[in-house]
C-alpha cells in the first residue's frame, strides 16, 4: 500500500499502527523512542499519514507512553488534534444516545456498529480509536419506520433510495445528515450486493452483546460478528484500506474473547470465506502481523471460486463500479429474486436518479443496460 511506504518509514508506521496490540509485538519497538524533535520534515510527512489513516489516537497514546519524542510545537499539534477528535466523538455519542432513546420510545430496535462499538468493546481506551460518524443496524422490517422516526428528529437523506421496497429487500441502508451536520448511517445489511446477499440478516441481528455508554447499556454485535464486519469493511471498502480498519481486525483477532471456529463457520455459511481470508491477508501484508491468534492458520491460499473473485474485484479491482457490483451480485441471489433486483436497479425511483444528477426513465435504463452489457463481454 503506497500510503504506508513513506520515505522508507514502513516499519515505523507499522509499529505505530500496531502500538499496544495484544500479544507478541509484530514489529520490534523503536529504542529509545521514535523521535521527530530534530526532524520537522519527517514529522509533517508522517503526521499527514497519521491523520489520513485515523490513527491519531494511537500516536497520542505512544507519545504519552514516552515511545514517541516530539518537539514542543509538534506535541501541541498532536494534543490539540486528538482533543478535537475526542470532543467530536463525544458529541456523536451524545447524539447516538438521543437516537437510542427515540427508538426505545417508538418500540424500534437498533444495534450499534463500527467505530463507536469497536472503540468501547475492542480497545483498552476508546480514545485510541477515532471515528467520524455513527453507524447502526436496523432489521429490514423496521427500516422504513426507523427512517421516518429519524426524519422527525431532524435527520434527512441527501440521496434518495431506489424505492422503499428496494431498501427493505436489497439495499445496504441509508446515509443521513443530522440537524448538527453529523452523519448517521442506518444499515439493513453490512454491504450492498454480492456477499451481503449471502449473509443471514436474522442471525446477524440476533448476535448481540452490550457496552456501557452514558450510563446506558447499548446493543452491539458479538465479537465474532464484529471481526467479520471488520473484514468486510477492510477487504471490500477500499482498494487501499485505512490503517485503523486493519488495526481493528488485528485487535479483534488477537483477542481471547471469541470463538475462532464460530467465525470460520459463519464465514463458510455466508459464503464469506474469501472476505475473511482477504481481510486477514491485508493485516499480514500491510501491518506485518503474522500472528493472528487462533485464526493464524486460515489459509492465504483459499481456493476461491470465480464468482467470489469477481465479487471481490467489483469492490476493489481495477474495474470496480456500481455496474460491476450488480453483475457480481447475481450468483448470490436466488433465481426468483434476480429479475426483481435488476428491475429496481434499472428503473429506480425518480428521486433516486435526480439526486444523482441523471435523468430518470429511459435515459437511466439505457445507461444501465449499456454498463451491464459492457461488463459481460
LINSUL-V673205 format. One record per backbone hydrogen bond with DSSP energy under -0.5 kcal/mol. NH is the residue of the N-H (numbers start at 1). CO is the residue of the C=O. E is the energy in kcal/mol with one decimal. If there is no record, write none. Layout:
# LINSUL-V673205
nh: {NH	NH}
co: {CO	CO}
e: {E	E}
This chain:
# LINSUL-V673205
nh: {4	5	6	7	9	13	14	15	16	17	18	19	21	31	34	35	36	39	43	44	45	46	47	48	49	50	51	52	53	54	55	59	60	61	62	63	64	65	66	67	68	69	75	76	77	78	79	80	81	82	83	84	85	86	87	88	89	90	91	92	93	94	95	96	97	98	99	100	101	102	103	104	105	106	107	107	108	111	112	113	116	117	118	119	120	121	122	123	123	128	129	130	130	134	135	136	137	138	142	143	146	147	148	149	150	151	152	153	154	155	156	158	167	168	169	170	171	174	176	176	177	178	181	184	185	186	186	187	187	188	189	193	196	197	198	198	199	201	204	205	206	207	207	208	209	211	213	216	218	218	220	221	222	226	227	228	229	230	231	232	233	234	235	236	237	241	244	246	247	248	249	250	251	252	253	254	255	260	263	264	265	266	267	268	269	270	271	272	273	276	277	278	279	280	281	282	283	284	285	286	287	287	288	288	289	290	292	295	296	298	302	304	308	309	310	311	312	313	314	315	315	316	317	320	321	325	326	327	328	329	330	330	332	333	337	338	338	339	341	342	343	344	345	346	347	349	353	354	355	356	357	358	363	364	365	366	367	368	369	370	371	372	373	374	375	376	376	377	377}
co: {1	1	4	5	6	9	10	11	12	13	14	16	18	29	67	33	69	36	39	40	41	42	43	44	45	46	47	48	49	51	50	55	56	57	58	59	60	61	63	62	62	34	71	72	73	74	75	76	77	78	79	80	81	82	83	84	85	86	87	88	89	90	91	92	93	94	95	96	97	98	99	100	101	102	103	104	103	137	219	135	113	113	114	115	116	117	118	118	119	125	126	54	128	183	113	185	111	187	139	140	142	143	144	145	146	147	148	149	151	150	177	156	163	164	165	166	166	186	174	184	156	182	178	176	134	174	184	136	185	172	172	170	193	194	194	195	195	199	200	201	202	203	204	206	220	218	216	213	211	216	209	112	207	222	223	224	225	226	227	228	229	230	231	232	233	239	53	242	243	244	245	246	247	248	249	250	252	258	259	260	261	262	263	264	265	266	268	267	267	272	273	274	275	276	277	278	279	280	281	282	282	283	283	284	283	288	290	292	293	295	299	302	305	305	306	307	308	309	310	311	312	312	313	317	314	321	322	323	324	325	326	327	329	330	334	334	335	335	337	338	339	340	341	342	343	162	349	350	351	353	354	353	360	359	361	362	363	364	365	366	367	368	369	370	371	372	373	373	374}
e: {-1.6	-1.2	-2.0	-0.7	-2.1	-2.5	-2.4	-2.3	-2.3	-2.8	-1.3	-1.6	-2.1	-0.6	-2.3	-1.0	-2.6	-1.7	-1.9	-2.4	-1.9	-2.7	-3.2	-1.5	-1.4	-2.8	-2.1	-2.1	-2.4	-1.1	-2.3	-2.1	-2.6	-2.1	-2.5	-2.4	-2.5	-2.0	-1.4	-2.5	-0.8	-2.1	-2.8	-2.1	-2.0	-2.5	-2.8	-2.5	-2.2	-2.6	-2.2	-2.3	-2.3	-2.5	-2.6	-2.3	-2.8	-2.4	-2.0	-2.1	-2.5	-2.2	-2.1	-2.3	-2.2	-1.6	-2.0	-2.7	-2.4	-2.1	-2.6	-2.5	-2.2	-1.6	-0.6	-1.0	-2.9	-1.7	-2.9	-2.9	-0.6	-0.7	-3.3	-2.9	-1.6	-2.5	-2.5	-0.7	-0.5	-2.4	-1.5	-0.6	-0.6	-2.1	-0.5	-2.6	-3.1	-3.3	-2.5	-1.1	-2.1	-2.6	-2.4	-2.2	-2.5	-1.9	-1.6	-1.1	-1.4	-2.6	-2.3	-0.7	-2.5	-1.9	-2.4	-3.1	-2.2	-2.4	-0.6	-2.9	-3.0	-3.3	-2.0	-2.4	-2.9	-3.1	-0.7	-3.6	-0.8	-3.2	-1.7	-0.6	-2.5	-1.6	-0.7	-0.6	-1.0	-0.9	-2.4	-2.9	-1.2	-0.7	-1.1	-1.2	-2.9	-1.9	-2.5	-1.7	-3.0	-0.6	-2.4	-0.7	-1.5	-2.7	-2.4	-2.0	-2.7	-2.6	-1.8	-2.5	-2.6	-2.7	-2.8	-1.9	-1.5	-0.5	-1.1	-1.5	-2.5	-1.8	-1.3	-2.2	-3.2	-2.4	-3.0	-2.0	-1.0	-0.7	-1.9	-2.3	-2.2	-2.8	-2.4	-2.2	-2.5	-2.4	-1.3	-3.4	-0.7	-2.4	-2.8	-2.1	-2.7	-2.5	-2.4	-2.4	-1.5	-2.1	-2.8	-3.0	-0.6	-1.4	-0.6	-0.6	-1.5	-1.0	-1.0	-1.7	-1.9	-1.7	-0.7	-2.5	-0.6	-2.2	-2.3	-1.9	-2.6	-2.4	-1.7	-0.5	-1.4	-2.1	-2.3	-1.5	-0.8	-2.0	-2.3	-2.5	-2.6	-1.2	-0.9	-0.8	-1.7	-1.6	-1.6	-1.0	-0.8	-0.7	-2.4	-2.5	-2.3	-2.0	-1.8	-2.6	-2.6	-2.2	-1.7	-2.6	-2.2	-1.2	-1.7	-1.9	-0.7	-0.6	-2.3	-3.3	-2.1	-2.5	-2.8	-2.3	-2.1	-2.5	-2.6	-2.3	-1.7	-0.9	-0.6	-0.6	-0.8}
